[in-house]
């Protein structure tokens, strides 16, 4: 038999790769990722959709742990393919659940630009009825912009 290997046009980022730079609109304003990260460690994590119970608890827990991340010279940044307006409308729910302020940025990636850049979309992923794609990933990025 003959084996055929099909590679996706969107490849995943591997440990040791340089994390790609990007610009994006976030809940704290427009950022250039490298400028925002400076020389800190970064936890970049994505979630499937705003207003879902599990995602609310995940982002709320990150809000509760901000002081601990800061002690480790680590910044956190979240991403979903929802809009900036949706993120801003959702933050009060996260803060009510967690009893903590969401001070870290949430990237609005409605066009899936960052998700595609980081290979966050499964090759066979199908958009929901609203055209959103589910992404759930975590990247630990060191001060030299290497994925760890």
N, C-alpha and C positions, 0 to 999 in steps of 0.2 A: 503494500500500500504506500500511498504517497500522502505526506502531511502538508497541509497548507496552513500557514500562520498568517492571521490577519491582524494588522496593527491599527489601532485607532488613530485618527488624526490628532486627537488630544491625548497626549501621554501623561502619565502620572509623574509627579516629582518624587525623586528618590532621596533617601538619606544621603547627605553629603553634597547634594546639588545646591547650587546657588538659588535662593528664593527669588523669583522674578519681582522686579519693581513694577508698580502700577500706580495710577491715580484713580481716585474714586470719591464719590459723594458718600458721606457718612453722617451719622447723627451728631457729630461734633464739627461738621464742616467738611470741605473738600480737602483731601490729603494726597500727598505723594508718600507712598508707603515707606521708602527708605528714609526720607526726611522725618516722617512721623516716628519711625522706630529708633532713629539716632543710633546710639551704641548700646542699646538694651537688648535683652532677650525678648522674644515675642512669642505669644501663643495666639496663632491665627486659627479660629475654629468656625465651622459653618453649621448651620441648622436648616432643616427642611422648610419650615414655614412659621411666620409670626402667629401669635395667638393660640398656639397649640399647647396643651398642658405640659408635656415633657420639655419642650423647648423653653417654655416660661421658667420652669424650675432650673434648667441648665444655665440659662443666662442670669437668673437670679442668684444662683450659687456662685457664679463667677463674680457678680457684683459684691456678694458677701465676702469674698476672698481677696478683694482688691488690695487691701493692706498687706496681705501675705505675699502677693505677687510683687508688690513694690519693694518689699524687703529683699527679694531675690533679683532686683534690677530687671524686672520682667513686666512688659506691657501686654495687655490682652486686647484683641480686636475680633469681633464677630462678623459673620457674613451670612446673608441669605439672598435669595433671588426675589425677595419682596421689595416694594418701593420704599423710598425714604419716608413718605407720608405714613405708610403702614408701620414702619419702625417707630416713628414718633408717637403714633397712636397706641402702640403696644407697650412702650416703656412704662407708663403708669401701672399697668397690670403686673409687669415684672417687679417693679418697686414695691407694690402692695404685697405681693406674695413673699418677697425676700426681705422686706423691711430694710432695704439697702438701696442706695442710689446707683443707677447705671451711669457711671462716669466714663466708661470706656466706649470707643466708637463701635457702631454697628454699620457695616458696609451695606449700602443699597445696590445690589447687583442684578437689577431687573433684566438687563440684557445679557446676563451670564458671562460678561467679559472676564472678570477675575476668576470665576468658577472654571471657565475653559482654560485660562492661562495656567491655573494650578492643577488642572486635571481632576477637578472635583465632581465631574459629571460622568456617571457610568456610561460606557459606550452604547449600551442598549436602553438607556433611560428614556422614558416617555414622559412628556409634559402632562401635567394634570389638566383638567378641564379649563383651568384659567391660564394655561400656558407656562406654569412654573415648573421648574425641574428640581427634584429633591437632591440636595447635596448635604452630606454629613462627613466632615473630615476634620482632622486636627493636624496642624503643622507647628512644630517647635523650631524656632529660628534663632540662631545664635547672634551675638553682636557683629559677626562678620558676614551676616546674611546667608549663612549655610543652614540647610535643613538638618536637624539632628533627630 
